[in-house]
Amino acid sequence: MKKILLTLAILCCFTVLTKAQFEGSKQIFESPKLKETIKTQKIVAILPFEVKISYRKQPKNFNPEANKNQEESMAKSIQASMYTFLLRKASDYTVTFQDVDKTNILLKKAGVFR
């Protein structure tokens, strides 16, 4: 019985600590002009995310170029995942979401994104 109670206590503490860690890392930005902007904007573009892969100890045969390519690949993958997630909830929003391929082409033409 004591082992069960001890296990439950540890599990509860771990759950609370884990939840606190994730809650503390959540960052929400809301523009001060959001309510005014929503009235005029109809399309929202999802930009590629900034991804940095780092290691405590650099692995053998580390290739900085391959690491950079992996970061760019992950950034586009996260962007596409966010687009898919938002499309599933499109009925909850008053805007439409621009296709990520179109967004990336426009960013590339503007010289903002490789």
C-alpha positions as CSV (number, residue, x, y, z in Angstrom):
1,M,0.0,0.0,0.0
2,K,2.8,2.4,0.9
3,K,4.5,1.7,-2.5
4,I,1.3,2.5,-4.3
5,L,0.8,5.7,-2.5
6,L,4.5,6.7,-3.0
7,T,4.2,5.9,-6.7
8,L,1.0,8.0,-7.0
9,A,2.6,10.9,-5.2
10,I,5.7,10.8,-7.5
11,L,3.5,10.5,-10.5
12,C,1.3,13.5,-9.4
13,C,4.4,15.6,-8.7
14,F,5.9,14.7,-12.1
15,T,2.6,15.6,-13.9
16,V,2.4,19.0,-12.2
17,L,6.0,19.8,-12.9
18,T,5.7,18.7,-16.6
19,K,2.6,20.8,-17.0
20,A,4.2,23.8,-15.4
21,Q,7.2,23.5,-17.7
22,F,5.1,23.4,-20.8
23,E,2.8,26.2,-19.6
24,G,5.7,28.4,-18.9
25,S,7.2,27.9,-22.3
26,K,4.0,28.9,-24.1
27,Q,4.4,32.3,-25.8
28,I,1.4,34.1,-27.2
29,F,1.8,37.4,-29.1
30,E,-1.1,39.6,-29.8
31,S,-0.7,42.8,-31.7
32,P,-2.2,45.9,-30.0
33,K,-3.9,46.6,-33.4
34,L,-5.3,43.1,-33.8
35,K,-9.0,44.0,-33.6
36,E,-8.6,46.7,-36.2
37,T,-6.5,44.6,-38.5
38,I,-8.8,41.6,-38.4
39,K,-11.6,43.8,-39.9
40,T,-9.5,44.5,-43.1
41,Q,-7.3,41.3,-43.5
42,K,-8.9,38.3,-45.3
43,I,-5.8,36.2,-46.0
44,V,-3.1,35.1,-43.5
45,A,0.3,33.7,-44.6
46,I,2.0,31.2,-42.3
47,L,5.8,32.0,-42.4
48,P,8.5,29.4,-42.1
49,F,9.6,28.9,-38.5
50,E,13.1,29.5,-37.3
51,V,14.7,26.2,-36.4
52,K,18.1,25.8,-34.8
53,I,19.6,22.3,-34.2
54,S,22.3,22.3,-31.6
55,Y,24.2,19.6,-29.8
56,R,25.7,19.5,-26.3
57,K,28.5,17.4,-27.8
58,Q,29.0,17.6,-31.5
59,P,28.5,14.2,-33.1
60,K,31.2,12.4,-35.2
61,N,31.2,13.4,-38.8
62,F,29.3,16.6,-38.1
63,N,28.6,18.4,-41.3
64,P,27.5,22.1,-40.8
65,E,26.0,22.3,-44.3
66,A,23.9,19.1,-43.7
67,N,22.8,20.5,-40.3
68,K,21.7,23.8,-42.0
69,N,19.8,21.8,-44.6
70,Q,18.1,19.8,-41.9
71,E,17.1,23.1,-40.1
72,E,15.6,24.5,-43.3
73,S,13.7,21.2,-44.0
74,M,12.3,21.2,-40.4
75,A,11.2,24.8,-40.7
76,K,9.2,24.1,-43.9
77,S,7.8,20.9,-42.3
78,I,6.6,22.8,-39.2
79,Q,5.1,25.5,-41.5
80,A,3.2,22.9,-43.5
81,S,2.0,21.2,-40.3
82,M,0.7,24.5,-38.9
83,Y,-1.1,25.2,-42.2
84,T,-2.7,21.7,-42.1
85,F,-3.7,22.2,-38.5
86,L,-5.3,25.6,-39.2
87,L,-7.1,24.3,-42.3
88,R,-8.8,21.7,-40.2
89,K,-10.2,24.4,-37.9
90,A,-10.9,26.9,-40.8
91,S,-14.5,27.3,-39.8
92,D,-13.4,28.8,-36.5
93,Y,-11.6,31.7,-38.2
94,T,-12.8,34.8,-40.1
95,V,-9.8,34.7,-42.4
96,T,-8.4,32.2,-44.9
97,F,-4.9,30.8,-44.9
98,Q,-2.6,31.2,-47.8
99,D,-1.0,28.0,-49.2
100,V,2.5,27.7,-47.8
101,D,4.0,27.0,-51.3
102,K,2.6,30.4,-52.5
103,T,3.9,32.0,-49.3
104,N,7.4,30.6,-49.8
105,I,7.4,31.6,-53.5
106,L,6.5,35.2,-52.6
107,L,9.1,35.3,-49.9
108,K,11.8,34.0,-52.3
109,K,10.8,36.6,-54.9
110,A,11.1,39.3,-52.3
111,G,14.5,38.1,-51.3
112,V,13.4,37.3,-47.8
113,F,13.7,33.5,-48.0
114,R,16.1,31.2,-49.9
